[in-house]
Amino acid sequence: MTAREAALRALAAWRRDGEWPDAALRGVLGKSGVSGRDAALATRLVGGVMQNMALCDYYAQHFSTIALKRVEPRVLDILRLSIYQIAFLARVPDSAAVNEGVALARKHANPKAAGYVNAVFNNPDEAVGLTVIIASLLFAVQIYCDFSGYTDIAIGCARMMGIKMTQNFNLP
């Protein structure tokens, strides 16, 4: 089993069973015997896809000819994995991310899925101008919301324990 297959199985367990992604990945890695660098890559993929899912979905929808609601969930997970690798992992060549995504679709989804995954990544010239600007702005909003959410959780937990936290800033 490859790191990408392990990540795909963990994402599927999260989506299908509501299992925590890191717990699902630990179970998959334990059963499959994936370790070392592959386990680290699988961990990075799952964490990265979960953290950047909105951005991955934006790119997938932009380059797809089919509405994401109609895409088989497993195929959408494959797209997310490939998009995350292309957008965030500089050490992974784009061609490797696409080829591995097509291979995963061929192995783990319906027969037409591999062609669809390949078609989504077939026209990189569309990733210019307004698309990049919008994606960057959406990513900035996502980071803002993540930071704000973590701050609210910390303040709420402190209040539940009777600790009054001082305010460090008005706006994140």
N, C-alpha and C positions, 0 to 999 in steps of 0.2 A: 504494500500500500504506500502511495506517495503522500507527501505533505499536503498536497492540494486535495487528494481524496479524503484524507483525515479531516481537513477543514470543511469540506463539503458535507461529510457525514455529521459533523458537529453542528453546522448551520441547519441541516435538515432536522436534527433532533430538537434544536431550539424552536424551529418553526412549527414542527409537527406536534411535539410533546410539551412545549413550554419549558423545557429544561434549560437551566442556566448554561450559556454557551461554554464557559470555562469548564464546568463540570462535565458537560457532554464531551468536550475535547479530551479531558483527562481520561474518560472512559474509553473513547475511541483509541487514544494513543496506548492505553494499557492493554487493550485487546489486540491491537494490530502489531505491537512491537516496534512502532516507529519511535526513534529516539535521536538524540543529538541535534544536528543541524536541521534535519527534517522536522523534528518536533518543534524546534524554535520557529521555523518558517510557518508551520501550521498554526502555532499560537499567535504569531504576528498577523497571519491572514484572518483568522477568526476575530481577533480583537479589532483589527483595522476595519474589517467589513462592518462589524457591529457599530463601531464609533462613527463611521463615515457612510452609513447606509443611505441617508438622504441624498448625498452627493453622488454615490454610485447609481442610485435609482434615477437621478436626474440625467446623468450621462447615458444610462441604458435607454431611457425613454427618448432622449434626443436622437440617438443613433438607430433606434429600432423602428421598424415599419409597423409593428404590432403594439397595441396598448399593453402596458405591463400587467394590467389586470387579467389579460387573456393569456399571458405567458405561463407555462407550467412552472410551479414554484421551484422545483429542482433546477430548471433551466435558468430561472432568475437568480438563484444562488450562484450558479456557475458564472453568469454574467457579472455579478457583484464581485466575485473572487478575481476574475480577470481584470475588471475595471480598477479594482483596488491596486492590483499589482502594477498596472500601467501608470496609474496616477501617483502612487506613493512609494513604490519600491524601485529605487534607481538601479539597484544591482540586478534586477530581473529584466532581461531584454523584453521589449514589447512583443516581439515575435514569439518568444517562449510563453508569455502569458496567454497570447491568443491560441497558440498551438495546444497548450495544455487545456485551455478551456474547451476547445473543439474536441480533444480526446476525452475529456470528462463527459461532455454531452453525448458523445458517441457511445460511451460505456455505461452511463448512468441515466440516460433519458431516452425519449423516443427517437426513432431513426432520423426524423427530419430536424431534430434539435441541433445536430452538429452543423448543418448548413445554415441554420438560423443564427447560431452563435458566430460563425465565420462571417456572415453577412453584416452583423452588427458592427464588427470591427473592420469591415472592408473599405470604408471610405474615411480615412483619417483627415482628409482635407476639410471636412466640415467642422473640425474642432478649432476654429479660429474666430477672432473677432468677438462678437456679442456673446457667443456661447461660453467662451472662456471667462469673460467679464461676469456674466450671470452666475456661472459656477463658482467663481471666486467670491462673489458677494454672498451666495448661499452658504459657502463654507465658512465665511466670517460670521454669519448669523448662527450657524451651528456651533461654532466655538463659543460665541457669546452665550448661547442658551445652555451649553454644557457647563460652562463656568458658573453661570448664574444658578443653575440647578444644584450643582455641588455645594455652592455657598449656602443656598436655602436649606439643603439637607443638613449641613453642619450646624447651622443656627437652630433649626428645629430640634435636632437631637440634643443639643446643649440645653435648650429650654426644657425639654422633657426631663432632663437630669437635674434641673434647677440651677443651671449655670447661666449667668448672664454674660453674653459675649459683647465686647465693645465693638463699635462699628469702625472698620478700617477705612471704608470709602463709601461714597454714595452710589456710584455707578461702577459696574465692572469694566 
